[in-house]
């Protein structure tokens, strides 16, 4: 699970141009000032990256990175 969290942190930092050190497993999208529309778009990117089906409401702005990893893991996502 930690590997999955690490990959998601890298993706968040890159996509939203945030210093990687500021993105922690307990950081929510709100903490990182990422709005709900951007979260939905990011969910689609996660779907493509991890080849899992996600619903529009699987990810919300109040979720932290760990919760995102939990959702993806439950859907069968594995970090390479």
RAQUIKA-V922135 format. One record per pair of residues at least 24 apart in sequence whose ideal C-beta (glycine too) atoms are under 6 Angstrom apart, sorted by the first residue. I is the first residue (numbers start at 1). GAP is how many residues later the second one is. Records with the same first field share a line. If there is no record, write none. Layout:
I: GAP / GAP
This chain:
1: 68
3: 76
4: 65 / 75
5: 60 / 64
7: 72
8: 57 / 60 / 61
9: 56
25: 40 / 41
26: 38
27: 37 / 38
28: 34 / 36
29: 32
30: 31 / 32
36: 25
50: 27
52: 24 / 25
